[in-house]
Amino acid sequence: MQSEEKVKRYFHKQAIRFDTIYRDRKSLWQKIVDRFFRQVVKDRFNLTFQKIGEIKGKTVLDVGCGSGRYALEFARRGADKIVGIDFAQAMIDLAKSYTEDLVEEERCRFICGDFTKYDFSGKFDYTVAMGFFDYLKNPSDYLVRMKDLTKGKIVASF
């Protein structure tokens, strides 16, 4: 387990490199690496949307949203409001850049902050936390908070 500050620095520094897994256009080498070592990330992405099901008109909280790829997909599938929170500013900057000039921008909001302390002022229909728990020392506190903020399903990976 790594300290929160170490993880935050890592993702701030590696945001663009980490995000390449979600891109279609990449080098042959990167495709090979992704296929053999990072396929689970793409599988997790697809499984999340299978588990959530119909999202049209719903609200979603994306904890540890990273570069906002899940939020964008939720918006494309008709979610009414998506809030993504991450503690790495570079990830939030990427997420915001992906929604610029898109219709989805008005439905996606990205916050750089501490999930446990941020006042979301309301509940969400769904909460997702993909890859988020891999970096936590005490996940139960986060799960309790997610439960308090969620009216419907929580979909998370461990």
Secondary structure, 3 states (H helix, E strand, C coil): CCCHHHHHHHHHHHHHHHHHHHCCCCCHHHHHHHHHHCHHHHHHHHHHHHHHCCCCCCEEEEECCCCCHHHHHHHHCCCCEEEEEECCHHHHHHHHHHHCCCHHHHHEEEEECCCCCCCCCCCECEEEECCCHHHCCCHHHHHHHHHHHECCCEEECC
